[in-house]
Amino acid sequence: MQREEGLARLQALGFSAADALALWQHFDDAERRGKPSHGHSRIPWLETQEFDAQARPRRIDENRWHGNGTVGYVVLARLCDELIANPPRNARLVVCEQTFPTGMLGYHVRRLADEGLVALLTATSPRRLGPPSGGPKLAGTNPLAIGIPSSDGAAIAVDASMGAVTWGDVVAGLAEEEQLVPFGGEHAHKAFALALGLQLLVDALVRDPGYAAVLVVAQPAADPVPALRAAAAGGRLPGDA
């Protein structure tokens, strides 16, 4: 999909020019990084969903936001804009209630890391993972993303879903829903435990029950990435394009 078509289709859904651009940049970044499950395919998917494209995220205070009816992509885009413009002096934990879908979480933490901030982000989703031994689905795929800035300008962004595939893979026709199980094979109990822990962490912090995101952002005290890249001897690291 070309930029002009993508922006036109997003604005046709009712998004403002600024929000349509923020969405397109997110989807196009995923596409260019080889993640079509979170890329351009999300535009036709959004065309089948119900949301208020005219809604604006509500900033309750510096530690809490509310989606207020818009999509989670827009909530996190606005939150990142705010944190980049007004970074914390030390660290901050921000809870974003009614925030779904959130897309490729690595995109958001990379934005913050590129601006010199350490970031950790997780978000909940519909319950799609059950215990590997069998039983009801108890947790979302609940990805975890970490962004670490670097003085050499090449930040590290780690982003992993707790599923063997993502719901985005299913949406894009790249996987079947039956494949959506905790990753790890015979060690899948570890991914399930982490998914459940992240689910409970987020659920314990929200006041308005529903899908939500939790972001921790901090000023770095050290600069470990250049040494890591030197040790990698030119090898590709997580999040590299």
C-alpha positions, -999 to 999 in steps of 0.1 A, spaced: 0 0 0 13 34 -9 14 63 16 -12 84 -2 -37 55 -3 -31 46 34 -36 82 46 -67 86 25 -83 54 38 -75 64 74 -89 99 70 -120 83 54 -125 65 87 -127 99 104 -92 103 117 -77 138 117 -48 144 94 -24 143 124 -38 111 137 -39 95 103 -2 104 98 6 89 133 -12 57 124 4 55 89 39 60 103 33 32 128 20 7 102 46 16 77 74 12 102 61 -23 110 59 -31 73 94 -20 66 107 -40 95 92 -72 81 62 -73 104 32 -73 79 10 -86 107 12 -51 123 17 -32 91 -4 -21 62 -29 -49 68 -41 -31 99 -58 -5 78 -84 -28 62 -88 -44 96 -95 -10 112 -122 -5 85 -141 -34 100 -138 -22 136 -160 1 158 -143 31 174 -147 69 176 -121 83 152 -130 118 164 -123 110 201 -93 124 218 -73 106 245 -78 121 280 -48 129 301 -60 126 337 -27 134 352 10 128 345 6 91 356 -28 82 340 -44 85 306 -77 73 293 -85 62 257 -118 80 258 -131 60 228 -103 63 203 -79 35 193 -49 26 214 -25 35 187 -35 71 190 -34 70 228 2 58 229 13 81 201 0 111 221 15 98 253 49 95 236 46 130 221 40 143 257 69 124 272 93 135 245 82 171 249 82 169 288 104 140 299 105 129 335 133 142 357 140 106 369 113 80 362 76 77 357 50 50 355 20 58 333 -12 37 331 -33 41 300 -69 28 305 -93 18 278 -63 16 254 -66 -10 226 -54 -20 200 -18 -8 207 0 -23 177 37 -31 176 49 -20 211 85 -18 199 75 12 178 65 32 208 96 23 230 119 30 200 105 65 197 112 71 233 147 55 232 156 76 201 149 106 223 172 94 251 147 77 274 147 41 288 112 26 283 93 -5 292 58 -11 278 32 -38 280 -4 -40 270 -33 -64 275 -56 -78 248 -85 -103 246 -78 -136 264 -62 -158 238 -37 -179 257 -45 -208 280 -23 -231 301 -2 -255 279 -16 -284 299 -51 -274 288 -79 -253 302 -96 -220 296 -79 -190 280 -68 -167 308 -44 -141 293 -38 -120 262 -7 -124 241 5 -94 263 37 -83 245 66 -68 264 88 -41 248 119 -25 261 138 4 245 173 14 255 189 46 242 225 48 230 250 76 226 259 62 191 223 69 180 214 32 175 189 24 202 180 -11 210 143 -20 210 132 -55 222 96 -65 215 82 -100 222 46 -114 223 39 -143 246 22 -161 218 39 -185 193 22 -163 167 4 -130 172 -32 -121 166 -19 -98 139 -6 -128 121 -41 -143 122 -56 -110 110 -32 -108 81 -38 -144 71 -3 -155 80 -14 -180 107 -44 -199 119 -60 -191 153 -53 -226 165 -15 -217 163 -21 -190 189 -6 -207 219 22 -197 244 55 -199 227 83 -222 238 72 -257 229 78 -280 259 88 -248 279 56 -229 269 46 -228 306 72 -200 310 56 -178 283 22 -185 298 34 -176 333 48 -143 320 16 -135 300 -4 -141 331 19 -120 353 17 -91 328 -21 -95 326 -24 -92 364 1 -64 366 -19 -42 342 -53 -53 356 -42 -44 391 -33 -8 380 -64 2 361 -94 18 377 -116 15 346 -116 -22 337 -107 -31 302 -77 -35 279 -49 -12 289 -12 -4 287 14 3 313 45 23 304 76 28 326 99 55 313 132 67 329 163 88 324 193 65 318 221 64 343 245 46 320 252 39 283 255 1 278 245 -2 241 278 7 224 297 -20 244 270 -45 235 272 -37 198 310 -40 200 307 -75 216 281 -84 189 309 -78 163 284 -65 137 257 -91 143 221 -81 141 205 -73 175 168 -72 184 150 -43 168 177 -36 142 162 -28 108 
